[in-house]
């Protein structure tokens, strides 16, 4: 009887906890400021904690079916200390979401010009700097971990005083589908990362890697080089749980042999993108 009572109360408890975390004022403001009334009343954008808005002169576009809380700003997904800091948001160009997305606290999202496009089920960890004057495309299911820097511009110009040459300071960035951009990675202007690629922590990427490797590659170093191929980061929570159980129960084993081929992520909404 006690367990049944707790089970019935659990949804109410979780909803109450959710309400206490949400910044209702900023949630209402950003929805009705950037979306049509028809979409805004559904509250597709939910703000947790603090949000510092520097400009909304551009457009925030959500492609696809609109659902409540499909875009979550300030949600703590990695428990990094900086996740408690406000998101700094500047949108003078176009910020486009292709589906569910999470941007954790302490991140700076700046679209001075051009377009930033985040594919469905993209997550951006805490303290990430994402700044654009040209274009940044992040493919679906890709994850950008805490403290990464992704900038399609050097911001300033540098002159060669012998030749007088001043090089272009900006160029688009493209990150493929199902990529894992690990903590501290710096992605510079002109970078192209193929699908299913993984970067090691604190790597520096500054070129078109599709000319150097295919998908499913591991990139590491400064500047990054291909150090492994035929790799894939598994994002599915249930699969990760199964693997954790296997390795805990089999301390003598250092590997698990799964079926060959690409692990297909489930169609359901991944755990970190769920509203409650």
ROVO-16813 format. One record per residue (C-alpha): x, y, z; residue number from 1. Coordinates in Angstrom, 3 decimals. Layout:
BEGIN
X, Y, Z, NUM
...
END
This chain:
BEGIN
0.000, 0.000, 0.000, 1
2.855, 2.354, 0.888, 2
4.644, 1.653, -2.406, 3
1.441, 2.242, -4.365, 4
0.947, 5.562, -2.558, 5
4.501, 6.644, -3.410, 6
4.012, 5.616, -7.016, 7
0.893, 7.773, -7.328, 8
2.635, 10.748, -5.735, 9
5.795, 10.488, -7.840, 10
4.414, 12.292, -10.942, 11
3.127, 15.140, -8.750, 12
6.481, 15.388, -6.971, 13
8.414, 15.480, -10.246, 14
6.093, 18.109, -11.715, 15
6.406, 20.275, -8.580, 16
10.191, 19.974, -8.727, 17
10.113, 20.950, -12.398, 18
7.972, 24.047, -11.726, 19
10.382, 25.220, -9.025, 20
13.324, 24.972, -11.431, 21
11.730, 26.761, -14.380, 22
12.174, 30.491, -14.905, 23
8.554, 31.212, -15.867, 24
9.121, 34.896, -16.631, 25
11.961, 34.295, -19.093, 26
10.123, 31.270, -20.522, 27
7.081, 33.385, -21.354, 28
9.179, 36.263, -22.652, 29
11.365, 34.329, -25.082, 30
8.453, 32.323, -26.486, 31
6.168, 35.278, -27.133, 32
9.071, 37.437, -28.319, 33
10.392, 34.973, -30.909, 34
7.475, 32.729, -31.916, 35
4.077, 33.227, -33.479, 36
1.233, 33.343, -30.960, 37
0.009, 29.947, -32.191, 38
3.385, 28.402, -31.359, 39
4.217, 30.541, -28.336, 40
1.212, 29.404, -26.287, 41
2.590, 25.857, -26.491, 42
5.788, 27.061, -24.758, 43
8.226, 25.126, -26.972, 44
11.145, 26.910, -25.257, 45
11.583, 26.341, -21.531, 46
14.151, 28.298, -19.512, 47
15.767, 26.916, -16.370, 48
17.617, 29.281, -14.060, 49
19.086, 32.508, -15.395, 50
19.083, 33.637, -19.017, 51
20.864, 36.826, -20.082, 52
19.425, 38.045, -23.395, 53
21.660, 40.543, -25.176, 54
19.748, 40.678, -28.459, 55
16.798, 39.016, -30.179, 56
16.841, 41.164, -33.310, 57
17.244, 38.044, -35.433, 58
15.040, 34.940, -35.651, 59
14.658, 31.786, -33.600, 60
13.050, 29.208, -35.879, 61
11.777, 25.796, -34.814, 62
11.304, 23.413, -37.730, 63
8.929, 20.509, -37.273, 64
6.043, 19.737, -34.893, 65
5.871, 22.092, -31.901, 66
5.689, 20.493, -28.456, 67
6.017, 21.963, -24.973, 68
9.583, 22.117, -23.694, 69
11.217, 20.721, -26.825, 70
13.937, 23.381, -26.511, 71
15.389, 23.520, -22.992, 72
17.721, 26.370, -22.062, 73
19.780, 26.220, -18.884, 74
19.034, 22.596, -18.008, 75
21.827, 20.992, -15.983, 76
22.876, 17.911, -17.930, 77
26.490, 17.462, -16.810, 78
26.700, 18.799, -13.191, 79
29.621, 21.031, -14.142, 80
30.031, 23.968, -11.692, 81
29.541, 26.478, -14.504, 82
26.131, 24.970, -15.283, 83
24.660, 27.219, -12.573, 84
25.692, 30.334, -14.509, 85
23.274, 32.047, -16.920, 86
23.141, 31.344, -20.640, 87
24.209, 34.398, -22.633, 88
22.090, 34.663, -25.770, 89
22.618, 36.964, -28.742, 90
20.581, 36.336, -31.898, 91
21.045, 38.936, -34.628, 92
21.063, 36.297, -37.369, 93
19.078, 33.045, -37.412, 94
19.107, 30.367, -34.729, 95
17.343, 27.319, -36.133, 96
16.282, 24.196, -34.235, 97
15.380, 21.063, -36.216, 98
13.817, 19.330, -33.222, 99
14.433, 18.713, -29.522, 100
17.551, 20.380, -28.109, 101
19.164, 21.112, -24.756, 102
21.604, 23.934, -24.015, 103
23.073, 23.742, -20.527, 104
23.804, 26.659, -18.225, 105
26.866, 28.869, -18.553, 106
26.914, 28.583, -22.341, 107
27.266, 31.532, -24.696, 108
25.232, 31.323, -27.907, 109
26.045, 34.219, -30.225, 110
24.692, 34.525, -33.766, 111
25.971, 37.865, -35.007, 112
25.145, 37.089, -38.639, 113
24.274, 34.110, -40.810, 114
22.725, 30.983, -39.315, 115
23.324, 28.472, -36.576, 116
21.393, 25.246, -37.110, 117
21.065, 22.539, -34.453, 118
19.717, 19.194, -35.647, 119
17.190, 17.203, -33.649, 120
18.402, 15.778, -30.338, 121
21.491, 17.981, -30.196, 122
22.787, 18.761, -26.723, 123
25.206, 21.498, -25.760, 124
26.952, 21.114, -22.420, 125
27.650, 23.780, -19.845, 126
30.154, 26.538, -20.520, 127
30.209, 26.013, -24.291, 128
31.023, 29.016, -26.479, 129
29.231, 28.851, -29.829, 130
29.718, 32.013, -31.897, 131
28.953, 32.644, -35.548, 132
29.146, 35.322, -38.234, 133
28.927, 32.873, -41.147, 134
27.258, 29.500, -40.515, 135
27.478, 26.628, -38.058, 136
25.582, 23.398, -38.709, 137
25.396, 20.664, -36.062, 138
23.886, 17.375, -37.232, 139
21.205, 15.371, -35.455, 140
22.039, 13.335, -32.351, 141
25.381, 15.122, -31.969, 142
26.550, 16.051, -28.482, 143
28.834, 18.952, -27.626, 144
30.288, 18.440, -24.172, 145
31.077, 21.074, -21.524, 146
33.652, 23.816, -22.083, 147
33.974, 23.390, -25.856, 148
34.532, 26.376, -28.149, 149
32.962, 26.414, -31.614, 150
33.567, 29.614, -33.564, 151
33.365, 30.131, -37.329, 152
35.330, 33.358, -36.987, 153
38.627, 34.618, -35.638, 154
36.653, 37.804, -34.860, 155
39.658, 39.999, -35.673, 156
41.879, 40.299, -38.742, 157
45.636, 39.648, -38.848, 158
47.952, 41.332, -41.346, 159
51.206, 39.923, -42.720, 160
53.432, 42.993, -42.537, 161
55.813, 41.705, -45.245, 162
53.261, 40.840, -47.940, 163
50.464, 43.091, -46.769, 164
48.056, 40.117, -46.980, 165
45.045, 40.035, -44.670, 166
43.315, 36.654, -44.618, 167
39.595, 35.925, -44.351, 168
38.593, 35.804, -40.701, 169
35.475, 33.592, -41.031, 170
34.336, 30.403, -42.755, 171
31.430, 27.974, -42.085, 172
31.637, 25.004, -39.725, 173
29.825, 21.725, -40.284, 174
29.567, 18.990, -37.658, 175
27.975, 15.779, -38.904, 176
25.301, 13.546, -37.389, 177
25.893, 11.470, -34.236, 178
29.192, 13.170, -33.415, 179
30.662, 13.355, -29.923, 180
32.587, 16.603, -29.434, 181
34.386, 15.916, -26.197, 182
35.097, 18.300, -23.342, 183
37.420, 21.201, -24.072, 184
37.477, 20.674, -27.845, 185
38.053, 23.782, -29.950, 186
36.463, 23.808, -33.409, 187
37.805, 26.629, -35.568, 188
36.497, 28.272, -38.747, 189
36.287, 26.125, -41.871, 190
36.147, 22.841, -39.974, 191
34.107, 19.946, -41.393, 192
33.607, 16.840, -39.232, 193
32.095, 13.708, -40.851, 194
29.202, 11.754, -39.303, 195
29.779, 9.584, -36.228, 196
33.150, 11.132, -35.394, 197
34.523, 11.498, -31.874, 198
36.994, 14.098, -30.651, 199
39.296, 13.489, -27.705, 200
39.294, 15.979, -24.853, 201
41.047, 19.292, -25.468, 202
41.568, 18.643, -29.177, 203
41.887, 21.447, -31.732, 204
40.109, 21.016, -35.087, 205
40.800, 23.461, -37.897, 206
40.321, 21.767, -41.282, 207
37.988, 19.776, -43.503, 208
38.378, 16.300, -42.000, 209
36.153, 14.716, -44.634, 210
39.220, 15.007, -46.899, 211
41.302, 13.069, -44.379, 212
38.951, 10.420, -43.013, 213
35.561, 8.862, -43.387, 214
32.827, 8.707, -40.772, 215
33.313, 6.752, -37.533, 216
36.772, 8.216, -36.855, 217
38.423, 9.280, -33.592, 218
40.215, 12.637, -33.799, 219
42.733, 13.794, -31.215, 220
45.544, 16.287, -30.766, 221
46.464, 19.877, -31.514, 222
45.840, 20.110, -34.365, 223
43.691, 16.973, -34.400, 224
44.716, 13.883, -36.331, 225
42.903, 10.622, -37.029, 226
44.007, 8.107, -34.404, 227
41.317, 5.440, -34.862, 228
38.592, 4.403, -37.295, 229
35.393, 2.312, -37.171, 230
34.319, 3.897, -33.877, 231
30.900, 5.005, -32.637, 232
29.756, 6.742, -29.452, 233
26.646, 5.037, -28.070, 234
24.158, 7.584, -26.757, 235
21.253, 5.290, -25.833, 236
20.765, 5.360, -22.054, 237
19.381, 1.813, -21.843, 238
22.293, 0.379, -23.872, 239
24.791, 2.197, -21.667, 240
23.037, 0.818, -18.574, 241
23.307, -2.731, -19.963, 242
27.010, -2.269, -20.653, 243
27.633, -0.853, -17.161, 244
25.956, -3.890, -15.621, 245
27.988, -6.256, -17.808, 246
31.346, -4.745, -16.861, 247
30.451, -4.556, -13.149, 248
29.411, -8.217, -13.203, 249
32.478, -9.270, -15.218, 250
35.478, -7.451, -13.719, 251
37.914, -9.745, -15.553, 252
36.647, -8.626, -18.978, 253
37.791, -5.463, -20.748, 254
35.500, -5.657, -23.757, 255
31.998, -6.651, -24.793, 256
31.346, -8.157, -28.220, 257
28.213, -6.666, -29.736, 258
26.690, -7.331, -33.156, 259
28.655, -5.952, -36.118, 260
27.601, -2.734, -37.792, 261
26.299, 0.627, -36.635, 262
24.329, 0.732, -33.405, 263
20.946, 2.211, -34.334, 264
19.710, 4.700, -31.778, 265
16.043, 4.202, -30.740, 266
13.354, 6.453, -32.217, 267
12.063, 7.451, -28.788, 268
13.070, 10.743, -27.177, 269
16.444, 10.303, -25.403, 270
16.365, 10.671, -21.634, 271
18.118, 14.042, -21.367, 272
15.625, 15.691, -23.756, 273
12.548, 14.708, -21.770, 274
10.848, 17.641, -20.079, 275
10.092, 15.903, -16.773, 276
END
